Amino acid sequence: MQTAVGAARRSLRHLGRVSHSAMYSGYQQANVVILPAHLADDFEAFCHKNPAPLPLLYRSQPGETSCPPLAKNANIRTDISQYCVYKEGRMVKTVSSLQGYSPESGSGSEQAADPGFWSSMVCFYQGCSFGFEGRLKEAGVPVRNVEQGRNVSMYRTSVPCVPAGVFRCPLVVTMRPVPAAMLDTVVEVTHLNPLAHGAPVHIGDPALLGIPDISSPHYGDGVELQPGDVPVFWACGVTAIEAVLSSKPPLAFSHSPGCMFLTDIPDSSTSTHKPLTCDGVDSSDPEMTPLSFLMSDHPLWYSLASKRSVEKIRQLETIIGEDPGQRGIKALFVQDELLRSCLALSHASSVAITTGFPTHFMHNPPDETDGPPGAIAIATMLMSLGKQVTMVIDKRDVEMNQAIIDEAVRKGVLKSAVPLVTFEGSGPDAALDFLCHNGDPSKPRYDHLLAIERSGRAADGNYYNMRAINIKHLVDPIDDLFIAAKNIPGITTTGVGDGGNELGMGKVREKVVNLMPKGDLIACDVPADYAITAGVSNWGGYAVACGLYLLHTCPSHQRYLKKGLGLTTSQDQLQDWIANLPSVDKEESILATLMDFGIRSGKTGNLAMEVDGLTFHPTHSDIIRRLVEATQG
């Protein structure tokens, strides 16, 4: 069979410019770049830093025209049907052969080769996404570009690759329309082919990659989506061509997009001629197989996480769903709300957190001990992950909350101070102006809003505690931010609650009305995209912090988050994330600080080391230990 493949390879120069994906599925195909030897080390480093678009199969020796590890009896000067020729960063022509190419003549004619010229050139062979199209067909997935007789669509994105030496350029991606119901199949099949670019790096709205018009690809042909299809994007080896254009070598060559070098190596995921970890993910481990999750419809956007990480976050969700206080919270549970919230927060760069439930209206301060510890735990982990965090609080609480934050920093509970802001909702455009720069919906200040144990507005416009007492006079209209965010693309929201009257619990309002005491009156009417329910809201905050850690140590998710670029995590980063997980000591410390400020337990009103009537030891401390053990186990 290899002889037949070799014969097919040798005949390519007579075929003209064609897409080989339909013709030679079943064998790995390669993108090819040929560069001057003095640039070879830089380019190899560029490949290693950007493994998803540039999975390196083989680097030749200077002047070597064969590639024994990939193909027998190959000749890179003749075995591609069309080559691109570049001079000083410009593509000057295409040729059907490099057999006799000489820089002096600039020809590709059949003349004597210039040994001195070729001895100064190095060939790079890189995996190609055409290598998995046969596998998709076997799995029953329609390959639209093949169906439509077109080359795959390729787009230049706004995502910068990690630079190396003289090489720097934007990521190029391919797009294949996929039926939404088959996304997990597609993700798994391509994940098993890491040398053919592996799993997708983006699923959903092309604008999120900076692609303005999906019908006008920069390379290849336009491919039409069918009803029910979702655009799915893979890192593309044409990234190497962009790197050549930007680095402006005196002379370079590449395959013409769609005209690949055909190897003798089957594209089977069991191929062992290279490690299956070239993009940082061990594709041989079934627990690392990614699963897809719909995050948003407007804009359309999915995320990925490995089966192992998903299972661990579901375990966290089970732990926080326990109800020792007999609140009936299990009736409000919706599976994977914790997971989806953590995924959205992982993608976010700027997060606004709000908390505060002044249930004790007869005391000063009226606030309770549930909420602030969970908010601080989330903020601590988010900042450790390099995200901007802002706390949105009631104006009446500014000085006290600033003092609590300062004390948390002093005690080492928070790694640094969190900025505090207020929102009083003056004017019809106040929420939009708060959320977006100059009130422009295309320029949001925040990617995510998170409310934890924050008093939520009921259907009648009032705010009720669990005893159905109206506390509206103690609450600023922060709900308006969540309402406005619904109409601002790019902002997602989370609500964490334990009774149904908290901001964001409007997503499960019908359950609250029907199943919770006095639910028809107290139920929050303002929904969040993700509604996390917990036996105590602080537990939800601890679980979010743990879930974020799990996602940032999940190679499958990190690869997707970073678009397959710059996948390394330093040991110092990892240790910092571990240090910023919740712990019994830290949470006990922040609870003691709240008590020092006169903040009371929610259910009993006791000024004691308890939350919602449950003492810190053993109830809360046990939950924290179990969450951390499940995270690190």
N, C-alpha and C positions, 0 to 999 in steps of 0.2 A: 504493500500500500504506500510505503514511503517513496518507492520508485515512481508510482503514479503521481504522487504529490510533487515530486521533483520535476517530473516532465511537465506538469501543469505550471510549475513555477518558471521553468525555462521558456515556456511559450507565452508568458505574460506580455512581453514587449510587443507582441503582434496583436494584442487585443485592444489597444487604445485605452482611454480612461474609463474605467468601470468600477462599480462597487463590487468588491469581492465577497461581501458578507453572504449573499445568497448562493454564490457559486461554490465556495469552499468551506462551508460550515463544517465543524468537526475538528478543525485544526487551528491551533493558535496562529493569529496573524499579528504582525508587528508594525508599529510605526518606526520610521527610520530617520535619523538625523546624522549628517556627516559634517564634521567640523574640523578646523585646523587643530593640530595636536596641542598647541599651546593653550587652547581653551578647554581641553578635555577634562582636566581635573575639576575646574569650576562647574562644568556642566554635569559631571557625575555627582558632585555635591548638591547641585540644584535638584537633580532627580531624587536623591535620598531625602531631601527636605520637603519634597512635594510628591510623596509616593503614590497617591491616588491617580493624578493625571499622568505620572511618569514612572510606571513600574518597570524598572530596568531589568531586561532579560539578559543582555550581553553588551559588553563594551569591547570593541576590537582593539587589537594592537595597531599602532600606526602603520598604515599601508596595507593592512590585512583586508582582503576583499571577500573572504569566506567567513563563516561563523559556525564552526563544527558543533558547538553545543545545541544549536537550534535547527540546523539543516545540513544534510550531506550534499556535497558537490554544489554548494550555492556560490553565486557570484553577485555581490551586491550591486555591481555596475550594470547588470543586465536583468536582474530578476524582479524588478518592479516595472509595471507597465507605463508609469509616468513619474518623472522626477521634477521637482522644482529647484531652480537655481537662484541663489541669493548673492548679491554683491552689496556690501556696505549697508546692510539692513533693508534692501529692496529686493523683491522677487523680480528678476529680470526676464525669465522665460521658463517654459517647461520643455523637457526633452524626453525622448523615449529610451535613451541609453546613456550611461556614463562610461561606456567601454573605452572610448578614446578621448575622453574630455581632457582638454589642457587649458590652463588659465590664460595662456597667451592667445590661443585662437578663439577661446570662448565657445567652442563647438562641442557638439555631442555626436559628431559623425564617426563612422567606422574608420578610424585611423590608428596608427600605433599609439599605445598608451604611453604616458609620460611617467616613468617609474619615480622620478624625483618628486613630481607633484603628488602622486598618491602616497608616497612614503610619509608625507606630512599631514595626512588626513586620518581621523579616527571616526569609526562608525558606532552609533548607539542604536540598539534595538530595544523597543519598548512595547509592552503589552497593549492590546487594542480591544475595544469593546465589541468589535465584530466577533470576538472569540466566544462570547456567551449567547449570541443570538440563536445558535442551534439548540442550546440548552433551554432557552425560553420556549422555543417551538415544541420541544419534547414535553415540556410541562404544560402545554396547552395554552400558552400565552401568545396572543396575536402580536406579530412584529410588524407594525404598521408600515415602516419604511420599505420592508420587503414586499408586503402586500401591494403597496402602491408603486413598486418598481422604481424606488428612489433611493439615493444615497441618504444616510442618516443626517439629520439637522445638527449643525454645530454652531455654537454661539460664544462670542467673547463676553465675559462677565465683568462686573465691577469689583470682583473679589481678587485681591492681589496675592500672587504666590509668595512664598517665603524666598527672599533673594539669596543668591550665592554668587560671590565674585561679580562678574560683569552681567550675570543673568538675572533679570527681573522682568515680570510681565503679568498680565491678568490671567486668571484661570479660564480655560476654554472648556465647555461642557457639551456633551451630546444630549439630545432629547428624544425620548421615545414615548409616545402615548400608550398608556396602560389602563385597562379597565379597573376602576377603583376596587372592585371586589377581588382583584388578583394581585394587589400590591404586596401582600406578605409573601406570596409565591415568588414574585419578581425579586423582591429584596433577598430572599433566601437563596435563590438560584444564582444571582450575581455575586452575593457575598461569598459563595463557594468558589468563585473565580477571581481571586485577588490579583492575578497577573493580567487579567483583562479589565482592570480598573475597579473590580469589586462591586460592593453595594452602591446604591445611589448616594449622591451628596446633597441632593435637594429634591423634594417632591412638592409640587404645587405651583403657586403663582411665579411666573418667570421674572416679574418685576422685582422680587425679593433677591434675585441675583443680579439686578441691574440690566436685565434684558428688556428693551422697550417694546419689541414687536416680535412675537414668536413666529409670525408668518414670514419673517425676513431673516433667515440665518446668515451668519457671516461666512460660513463654509457649508458645503453640502447643499442639500435640497430641502425645501419646505415640505413637511410631512403633516398631513391633516389629522386632527383629532376626530374620533368618532363619538357619538353620544355615550355618555358614561365614562369616557376616558379622562385620565388625569395626566398632566405632563410630568414625566419623571426624568431627572437629569443625572448623568454620570460624568465624572471627571474624564477629560478627553486628552489623548496624546497630542492633538494639534496645539496644545499648550506649548509644546517644544518649538513649533514653528513661530509662535508669538515670541518665544524667548530668543530665537535666532534673529527675528526682525528687530527686536529692541536692543540686542547686544551689538549689532552691526559688524559682524566679522567680515574680513575682506572677501571671503568666498565660503559658501556653505551650500549644502544640498539637503533635501528632504524628499520623502515620498509625497506625491500629490494627494491631498485629502481624499480618502476613499479608495486609493490605489495602494494596497498594503503589501508588505513582504509576507509570503506564506511560509510557515515553518513546517517541520515534520512532526511537531509535537501535538498530540491530541489535546483538545481544549477541556478535557475532563478535569473535574475538580480534584481527582485523585492523582493528577500529575505531580511527580516529586522531583522534577529537575531543578526546582527552586523552592526555598522555604515558603510555606503558606502564610507567612507573617510579614510580607513585604510592605504592607500598609499599616502595620501596627496592630492588626487584629488576627488572632489565631482562628482562621476560618475552619480548621479541622475540629474545633471544639463545638459540639452542637449547642452548648449553653451560651455561646457567643453569637449565635444566629440572631440577627436583629428582627424585631417586630415593628410594624408601623402603627402610628396613632394619629388620627385626625385631630389637629389642634385648633383650627379655625376655618370657617367657610369664607370669611371676608377679612383679609385675603385668604385664598385657599392655601393651606399650609399643613404639612405633616411633619412628624419627628420620628426618630428611630431610637430604640434602646434594645439591648440584648435580652434574651430570655432570662438569663440569670439575674440581671438587674431588675427586670420587671417583677420577677418572683419575689425578690427581696423587698421591693417597695410595697408589693401587695401584702407581704408579711407585716411590714410596719403599719399598713392600713388596718390590718386585723387587730393589732395590739392596741392602737388608739381607739378602736371601736368598742372596747370594753366599757362597761357602764356600772361601775361599783356604786355610783350615786343614784342609780335607778331613775335616770332622767328619761328613759325611753328613746335615747338617741339612735339606737339601731334601726328604728323605723324610718329614719331619714337617710340612711346610708345609700350611696351610689358608688358602685365599684369603679376604681381607677381614677377617681377625682384627684386623689393625692398624686398619683403618677402623672396625670396630665398637667397638673399645676407645677410639679417639679420640672417637667420637661419645658414648659413655657418659661419658667424662671431661669432655667439653664440657658435658654437662648437669649434672654433679656440682657441688656447692658445697664439699664437704669430702672430701679424699682422704688416705688413709693409705698410705704407701709403705714397703716393706720390702726390704732387700737384705742380702747377706752370705753368702758361701760359704767356710767355713774348710777349704778343700781341703788346705792345707799344714799338716797336724796336727803335723808335726815342728818347725815354726818358731813363733816368737812375734813378731808376731801371725801367726795361721794363715791370714789372709784373702788373697784374690786381688784383682787390679786390675780384673777384670771385675765390673760391677755398680754400685759407688758412682758412677762418672762418669755412667752412664746415669740413675741415680736422681736425681742432682743436676740433670742437664739437664731431666728431666721436672718436678722441683720448681720449678726456675727459671721455666719457661714457665707452669706452673699458677699460681704466685703472681703473675706478670705479668698473668694473666687475671683476677685478683681472687679466686682460690679459696684456701680454707684448706688447708694442707698439714701433715701430721705424718709424722715418720719413726719406724717401729717397728723396734727393733734388739735384738740380744742383750745381755743384762745385762753380759756380760764385756767388751763393746766400748764402753760408754757414754762413758768419758773420751776414748778415742781418736777416736770419731766426733764428739764435741763439738768436739774440737780441729780435726778436718778441716773441719767445717762453719764454724767461726770463721775458719779460714784461707781457705776458699773465699769467704767474705764479704769478708775483707780484700783479696783479690785481685780482687774484682769478678766472680767466677764466679757466685756467688749474690747476688741483690739484697738479701736479708736472711736472718737466721738461721732455720732450720727447727726447730721444737720436736722433741725426741727423747723417746720413751717406750719402755718395755720391757713385754713380756708373758711371764710365766713359767708361766701356766696352772695356778694353784693352785685346785682345786675344780671341780666339774662345771659350774657356771654362770659360770666365770671369763671365757670368751670372750664370752658374752652381756652380761655386766656391762661388759666392756671396750668392746664395739661400740655399746652402747645406753645412754642415760641411764637410770639406776636399773634397768637390766636389762629395760627395756620395749621389745619389738620394734617398737612403733609409733613409737619415738623414737630412731632411729639417730644416732650421733655422726658417722658417715661415710656418704657416698653410694657411695664406691668404694674398694676395696682393690687395690693394685698391688704385685706382687712382681717384682723384676728380678734375675736371677741369685741367687736365694735358694735355699739347699739345701732340697729337698723330701722329705717323708716317703715312704718306699717302702711296699709292701704289707705287709711284715713289721714295720713300725713303726720301722725304722732309717733312717738318712740316709747315703747313699753318694756318694763322689766318683766320677769317671769311671773310676778304677782299682778300683772296687768295694770301697774301704776304708770301714768304718763310722766316721762322725764324729759320731755322735749326742751324745756327751758335750760337744760344742762348740756345740750348737744348741738354742735355746729353742723351745718348741712353737707358733711363730707360725702354723703350718699350721692349728691349731685355729680361728683367726679366719676363715680361708677356708671351713672346713667349716661353722662356725656361720652365716656370711653366707648360705649357701644357703637357710636357713630364715627369713631376715629380709627381707621385701619392701622394695625400695628400695635395697638394697646390691648393686652389681655388682662383679665382680672381674676382674682381668687378671693373667696370668702371662707373663713374658718369659724365654725360655731359649734355649740353643744346644746342649743335649745330651739333654734329656728327663728329667734327674734334678732339675730345678728346680721350685720351688713353682708350681703352676698347670698344669704340663705333664701332669697327670693327665687332662686333656681329650683328649690324643693318646696316652694310655698304650699302647693296643694297637699303634700304630705303633712306639713306642719299644721295646716288648717284642720285636716281630718284626724290627725293622730296625736297631736300634742295638746296638753291642757291649755285651755283658753286660746288655742291656736287661731281661731277665726279672728281674734282681735290683735294678738301680739305678733303674728307672723310678719316677718320682714317682706316687703313688697319689691325690694330692689335685688335683682339677680346678679351673680357673678358668672363668668364663664365656667369656673370650676368651684364647686361647693364641697369643702372638706368638712365632714362631720366627725366629732370625737367625743369621747366620754367627758373630757375636759378640754377646752380650747387650747390651753397651753400644750397639751400633748400633740395636738395637730401642728403647732409651731415646731416642736422638737422633731416631729416626723418629717416635716418639710426640710429642715436642716440636714437630717440624716439622708433623705432622698436625694438632695442636691449633691451630697458627698458621693453617694453611690453612682450617680450619673457622671460625675466628673472623674470617677475611677473606672468607668465603663468604656473600654476601648471602642466598642461599636457606636456608642452615642457620641463620644468625643470625635471620632472620625467624621461622623455626619455633621456635628456642630462646627468643626473646623474645615469642612469641605475637603477632607483628606489631605490637608496641608499642615506641616509643622506639628506632628502628632506627639512629640516627646513631652513627658511630664517629669520635672526634676524631683529628686528626692526631697529637697527643701520644700517645694510646693506641697508634696504629699504630706509631709510632716506638719505643715501649717494647717492643712485641711483637717487632719486628725485632731490637732490641738484645738480647733474651733468647733468641733462637735459638741453637742450638749453633754453635760456631765452632772452627776449628783451634786458635787461640790459647788459648781458654778450656779446651778439652779437654786440650790439652798441659799447661796450668797445673795442672789438677786431678790429672792423672796424675803430674806431678812431685811434687805434695804427697803423694800416696799413697806414692810411692817414698821420700820423706823419712821417712815413718812406718814404713818397713820392710815395706810390703805388696808382694807379689810377683806376677809373671805366673803365670796359672793353669796353663798346660800345662807350662812348663819350670821354674818355681820361680825364675827369674832375678829379681834385684833390679835391674830395668832399665826403660827407657821402652818397655815392650811389654805387650800384653794377649793372653792365650792363645797365647803364643809368637810373635805377630806384632808387629813393631816399629811404633811409632807412625808414623814416617815410613818408607816412603811409604804403608803399607797403611791404617792408621786415618785418617790425615789425608786421604787420597784419598776414602774413604767419606764423611767429614764434608763435604768440599767438594761432592761430588756430591749429597748429600742437600739441602744448603742451596741449591744451584743449581736442583735440581728443584723445590724449594719456592717460590723466588722467580722462577723463569723463566717 
